[in-house]
Amino acid sequence: MNSWGHAAWRIERARARLEAGALPEVAREAREALDSAVAGGYAELELFAALLLGAAGALPAEQIAGVHRRAESSLSTDLAFAALEIEARRLQARGRAAEARARWQTLEARAREIGHRPTAELAAGWLAD
């Protein structure tokens, strides 16, 4: 299935699995989302899926930085915020707490700047831990 809804649903499943730390399932769901997004021509969803593949360790390391740069500079607030959140989770899972903390701080600051309370609270919660 190559609908926008199917790709978006797979992305949300992958994000939930990332939060649970189930990296093989993240990779499987993100790959399915990527295939659907590519087939449907949904560039924003392709980036979301690539972010998740990077977090799961299923994207070549040399591609991760480029994917994050493109996502963080997106005009889509959801995508730019997701890039910071997913990178913070990826770094945290790899024991790079100081770098993860910097991403959470950036996410919180950007969310507060535009008044996006749910994202600011998510980031603040991570920073409080």
Backbone as a ProteinNet text record, in pm:
[ID]
protein_1_A
[PRIMARY]
MNSWGHAAWRIERARARLEAGALPEVAREAREALDSAVAGGYAELELFAALLLGAAGALPAEQIAGVHRRAESSLSTDLAFAALEIEARRLQARGRAAEARARWQTLEARAREIGHRPTAELAAGWLAD
[TERTIARY]
85.5	0	90.2	58.5	143.9	71.7	-26.7	-97.1	-19.2	-49.8	12.5	-22.2	-146.9	-191.5	-116.4	-91.8	-20.1	122.7	190.4	328	331.2	237.6	233.2	204.8	118.4	86.2	209.7	284.9	407.9	511.3	517.9	610.7	573.3	446.3	403.7	430.4	411.3	444.1	593.9	674.7	819.9	860.2	797.1	828.4	792.7	679.4	640.1	739.2	783.3	880.4	1016.4	1051.1	1174.3	1167.7	1054.9	1037.1	1050.4	1009.2	1018.7	1156.7	1240.6	1374.8	1381.9	1279.8	1273.6	1329.8	1461.5	1525.3	1501.7	1500.5	1470.4	1330.7	1234.7	1099.1	1093.3	1173.1	1181.5	1227.8	1334.6	1390.1	1288	1216.5	1118	1004.7	950.3	840.3	886.9	1006.7	1059.1	1087.5	1138.6	1164.5	1033.3	930.4	798	745.1	762.4	718.5	795.6	925.9	1008.7	966.9	947.3	904.4	773.1	678.5	548.2	561.6	643.6	661.6	729.9	830.4	900.4	803.9	729.3	635.1	527.6	486.9	382.8	435.2	566.1	625	605.7	604.7	582.1	717.2	778.3	915	928.8	833.1	840.4	839.1	755	748.8	873.7	934.5	1063	1167.1	1171.9	1267.3	1238	1110.9	1072.7	1122.6	1095.1	1135.9	1287.7	1358.8	1504.9	1559.2	1497.5	1538	1526.4	1417.1	1393.4	1487.5	1517.5	1615.4	1752.1	1787.4	1913.7	1915	1804.4	1795.2	1805.5	1755.8	1759.4	1892.8	1981.1	2110.3	2102	1995.2	1972.8	1998	2066.3	2102.3	2252.6	2322.6	2467.6	2502.4	2602.1	2641.1	2669.2	2727.4	2760.6	2636.5	2520.7	2397.4	2318.9	2341.6	2259.5	2266.5	2386.7	2400.9	2326.2	2333.9	2264.3	2113.2	2064	1919.5	1874.3	1952	1915.7	1921.1	2020.4	2028.9	1906.7	1870.6	1754.1	1627	1610.6	1489.3	1481.9	1594	1595	1570.7	1604.8	1584	1451.4	1371.3	1241.3	1147.2	1059.3	955.2	846.4	846.2	751	801.4	728.5	765.7	772	675.3	673.9	800.5	842.3	961.6	1088.2	1098	1215.9	1224.9	1112.1	1112	1142.7	1087.4	1113.7	1261.9	1326.8	1469.8	1548.4	1517.1	1585.9	1551.7	1424	1382	1442.7	1434.3	1484.1	1635.3	1704.5	1849.9	1885.5	1811	1835.3	1816.2	1711.3	1686.7	1796.3	1840.2	1946.8	2075.7	2111.8	2233.5	2224.8	2109.1	2089.2	2104.5	2046.3	2053.8	2196.6	2279.5	2418.7	2513.3	2455.3	2535.6	2601.6	2552.7	2610.4	2517.8	2507	2409.2	2428.8	2551.4	2575	2527.6	2555.7	2510.2	2358	2299.8	2153.5	2091.1	2149.3	2097.5	2098.3	2203.4	2210.8	2097.2	2063.4	1952.4	1819.7	1800.8	1677	1666.1	1777.1	1775.5	1739.6	1795.3	1762.6	1615.4	1566.1	1425.2	1335.9	1368.1	1286.2	1287.1	1404.3	1414.8	1335.7	1348.3	1275	1124.1	1082.7	939.3	883.1	956.5	910.3	906.5	1003.4	1010.6	885.1	830.1	708.9	581	595.5	478.3	419.3	500.8	452.1	469.1	369.3	375.2	396.6	327.9	348.6	493.8	556.9	695.8	788.7	763	845.9	837.2	717.5	700.6	766.9	761.1	829.4	978.9	1036.9	1180.4	1215.5	1134.7	1161.4	1156.8	1067.5	1059.8	1186.3	1239.9	1364.5	1479.3	1480.5	1588.8	1583.3	1465.2	1450.2	1503.7	1509	1556.5	1704.8
-117.5	0	124	221.4	338.6	470.2	467.7	591.9	673.3	803.2	890.1	839.6	803.2	754.7	631.1	538.2	416	448.9	533.6	571.3	645	736.9	812.6	720.1	623	526.2	445.2	400.8	324.5	410.4	537.2	627.5	640.8	657.8	669.6	540.9	427.4	299.2	291.3	335.5	333.7	429.2	544.9	640.3	582.7	514.7	452.1	342.9	266.3	160.5	219.4	334.3	401.4	443	496	536.2	416.7	299.7	177.9	113.2	163	107.9	-19.5	-47.3	-168.9	-140.2	-132.6	-87.5	-176.7	-309.4	-390	-360.1	-337.1	-304.6	-164.3	-72.3	62.7	51.9	-24.2	-38.4	-99.9	-201.5	-268.2	-172.5	-103.1	-9.4	107.5	158.6	273.1	233.5	113.2	65.3	56.4	2.8	-6.3	133.7	227	365	428.1	405.5	462.3	409.2	279.5	220.3	281.3	296.9	355.4	501.6	576.2	719	740	659.6	671	639.4	530.4	490.4	596.4	662.7	764.6	903.4	922	1053.2	1151	1101.8	1186	1220.3	1327.6	1362.9	1385.9	1452.7	1478.6	1346.9	1254.2	1125.7	1042.3	1059.9	992.7	1037.5	1167.9	1219.1	1166.5	1164.8	1108.7	964.7	885.6	744.7	731	814.2	809.1	846.2	943.6	978.8	857.4	786.1	669.3	554.5	537.1	434.8	467.8	594.2	635.2	606.4	635.7	610.1	461.8	378.4	233.7	172.4	254.2	202.3	131.9	158	91	182.3	293.3	387.5	407.6	406.6	427	556	546.9	660.8	787.4	771.7	890.5	961.8	897.9	960	1029.6	990.4	1039.9	1191.3	1249	1394.1	1470.8	1424.8	1491.9	1485.6	1371.4	1356.3	1452.2	1461	1551.4	1696.8	1734.1	1873.7	1909.3	1820.2	1847.5	1855.6	1766	1764.6	1886.6	1921.8	2035.8	2168	2175.4	2299.9	2299.5	2197.5	2188.1	2298.5	2339.5	2435.4	2369.3	2236.7	2163.1	2161.1	2226.9	2228.2	2087.1	2004.1	1866.3	1792.4	1808.9	1739.8	1795.3	1926	1986.4	1945.2	1945	1901.6	1753.3	1673.8	1529	1500.1	1577.4	1556.2	1572.4	1674.7	1697.1	1588.3	1555.9	1452.9	1317.1	1276.3	1144	1136.6	1244.5	1246.2	1239.1	1308.8	1302.3	1160	1094.5	956.1	863	884	801	816.1	939.3	964.7	906.4	923.5	870.1	718.2	652.3	506.4	458.3	543.2	505.8	555	599.4	639.7	775.3	857	990.7	1095.4	1087.4	1166.6	1317.1	1364.7	1509.3	1562.8	1488.3	1530.7	1523.1	1419.9	1407	1524.1	1558.5	1670.6	1801	1822.8	1944	1947	1831	1825.3	1854.8	1797.4	1823.8	1971.6	2034.5	2177.4	2260.9	2224.7	2296	2279.1	2156.8	2129.6	2211.9	2212.3	2288.6	2437.4	2492.5	2634.9	2670.5	2588.8	2617.2	2606	2506.2	2488.7	2604.9	2647.1	2761.3	2889.5	2903.3	3023	3041.9	2932.6	2946.2	2913.1	2882.2	2855.6	2716.6	2620.3	2482.2	2406.8	2422.3	2372.9	2222.1	2136.5	1992.1	1949.3	2005.3	1969.5	2026.7	2148.8	2208.8	2126.3	2078.9	1997.4	1860.7	1802.4	1675.2	1691.3	1793.8	1818	1848.5	1930.7	1963.3	1839.1	1748	1623.4	1541.3	1535	1462.4	1531.5	1661.2	1735.8	1723.8	1703.4	1690	1555.6	1455.8	1322.7	1319.7
0	0	0	-84.1	-98.7	-70.5	15.6	46	148.1	152.5	251.4	391.9	411.3	542.3	587.7	495.6	530.9	573.2	498.5	532.3	666.3	687.6	813.3	931.4	912.4	1018.6	1055.1	954.7	979.9	1053.5	1019	1087	1234	1261.6	1401.8	1478.9	1414.6	1479.5	1508.6	1414	1433.8	1546.2	1553.3	1660.9	1797.3	1806.1	1932.7	1971.2	1873.9	1901.5	1941.7	1884.5	1923.1	2069.4	2108.9	2248.1	2342.2	2294.3	2374.4	2366.2	2277.1	2263	2181	2103.1	2021.2	1881.8	1872.2	1748	1626.4	1638.4	1518.2	1461.7	1551.4	1506.4	1447.2	1502.3	1445.5	1300.5	1279.4	1144.3	1049.3	1094.1	1007.7	969.4	1068.5	1041.7	955.3	984.5	908.1	763.5	742.6	606.1	528.9	592.6	529.6	496.5	589.9	567.8	453	450.3	343.7	207.6	198	70.8	24	116.6	83.8	42.4	117.5	87.8	-46.7	-76.3	-204.6	-318.8	-304.5	-409.5	-432.1	-324.1	-335.8	-365.9	-356.7	-382	-267.8	-143.2	-25.6	39.2	-8.7	31.2	181.8	242.5	386.4	464.8	423.3	491.3	465.6	348.9	322.5	424.3	451.5	549.4	689.8	727.8	857.4	869.3	766.6	769.2	775.7	701.6	703.1	841.3	907.4	1043.8	1135.1	1122	1206.5	1172.7	1046	1007.8	1067.9	1068.4	1130.1	1278.7	1345.2	1489	1520.4	1430.7	1451.3	1411.8	1355.9	1311.6	1177.5	1103.7	976.1	856.6	879.5	773.6	784	672.5	679.3	753.6	839.5	924.7	844.7	727.2	647.1	593.3	595.8	547.8	658.8	783.5	894.1	906.8	904	921	812.4	689.7	580.1	595.4	637.2	659.8	769.3	876.7	986.9	944.6	867.2	819.5	735.8	644.1	559.3	642.2	737.8	819.2	911.3	974.7	1066.7	994.9	867.3	793.1	716.5	737.8	670.9	717.8	629.8	667.5	751.7	754.4	837	981.3	1069.1	1210.9	1266.6	1232.4	1281.6	1241.8	1119.5	1071.2	1137.5	1148.4	1212.4	1359	1428.8	1569.2	1580.1	1489.8	1492.2	1471.8	1386.8	1363.5	1492.8	1569	1696.6	1798	1808.3	1904.4	1872.3	1748.8	1708.9	1724.8	1691.5	1709.7	1858.1	1942	2086.7	2137.7	2093.4	2135.7	2083.8	1960.3	1902.6	1983	2013.8	2089.7	2230.7	2294.4	2429.1	2429.5	2331.1	2322.8	2301.3	2246.1	2220.9	2330.5	2442.6	2557	2544.5	2454.9	2432.2	2494.8	2628.2	2703.2	2688	2689.1	2678.8	2543.4	2437.3	2304.1	2293.7	2353.8	2353.7	2428.4	2541.3	2621.5	2541	2464.5	2381.4	2279.2	2220.7	2123.9	2193.3	2315.5	2389.2	2423.8	2461.9	2494.4	2371.5	2257.3	2134	2099.4	2113	2085	2178	2306	2400.5	2365.7	2337.1	2305	2179.2	2075.9	1951.2	1970.9	2047.4	2071.7	2152.9	2254.4	2335.3	2251.2	2162.4	2078.1	1994.4	1944.9	1861.7	1939	2067.5	2150	2131.4	2093.2	2074.9	2206	2291	2428.3	2441.6	2365	2383	2359.8	2258.3	2229.5	2335.2	2379	2484.2	2611.9	2644.9	2765.4	2751.2	2632.5	2607.5	2631.5	2574.3	2588.1	2734	2798.9	2938.7	3026.4	2995.5	3070.9	3057.9	2937.6	2916.5	2987.6	2986.2	3050.3	3203.2	3257.9	3402.7	3454	3365.4	3407.2	3429.2
[MASK]
+++++++++++++++++++++++++++++++++++++++++++++++++++++++++++++++++++++++++++++++++++++++++++++++++++++++++++++++++++++++++++++++++

